[in-house]
Amino acid sequence: MKIIMQLGTLTCPSCMTKIEKAVSNHEGVENVKVLFNASKVKANFDPEVTSADDLAQVVTGLGYEVENVKVK
């Protein structure tokens, strides 16, 4: 499955790297891409291993706001 998370505004490239690394390290996730200018996180995940809620919690746990989550 694919997740797209709309974040609050990202203020620096290091924020992008921090989010990308944390989501990538979560079990069942691959192909993580943070779009800095759009403030979005896109990733593929295995729904039998993790959930969209878990991934949103990874991002909010870093101190970033997740405004919207779409799963395809």
C-alpha positions in Angstrom: 0.0 0.0 0.0 1.0 3.6 -0.5 0.7 6.4 2.1 0.8 10.1 1.5 1.1 12.3 4.6 0.5 16.0 4.3 2.6 17.8 6.9 2.7 21.2 8.4 5.3 23.4 6.8 8.9 22.0 6.8 11.4 24.7 7.6 14.7 23.1 6.7 16.3 20.3 4.7 17.5 18.6 7.9 13.8 18.2 8.9 13.3 16.3 5.6 16.2 14.0 6.3 15.2 13.4 9.9 11.6 12.4 8.8 12.8 10.3 5.9 15.3 8.3 8.1 12.8 7.7 10.8 10.0 6.5 8.5 12.5 4.4 6.5 13.7 2.6 9.7 10.1 1.6 10.6 9.5 -2.1 9.9 7.4 -2.8 6.8 8.2 0.5 5.1 10.2 1.1 1.9 10.6 3.7 -0.8 10.2 6.7 1.5 10.3 10.1 -0.2 9.9 13.5 1.6 8.8 16.3 -0.8 10.2 19.4 1.0 8.4 22.1 -1.0 5.1 20.3 -0.9 5.6 19.2 2.8 4.6 15.6 2.0 5.8 12.2 2.9 5.2 9.4 0.5 6.1 5.7 1.2 5.1 2.2 0.5 4.2 0.0 3.4 3.1 -3.5 4.2 -0.3 -3.3 6.0 0.3 -6.7 7.6 3.4 -5.3 9.4 2.4 -1.7 10.1 -0.4 0.8 9.6 -0.9 4.3 8.4 -1.7 5.4 12.0 1.7 3.9 13.1 3.5 5.9 10.4 1.7 9.1 11.3 2.8 8.5 14.9 6.4 8.2 13.8 6.3 11.6 12.3 4.3 13.3 15.1 6.7 11.6 17.6 9.5 13.6 15.9 7.6 16.8 16.6 6.0 17.4 13.2 2.3 18.0 12.5 0.5 15.5 10.2 -2.4 17.4 8.7 -3.8 14.7 6.4 -3.2 11.1 5.6 -4.2 9.3 2.4 -3.8 5.6 1.8 -4.0 4.1 -1.7 
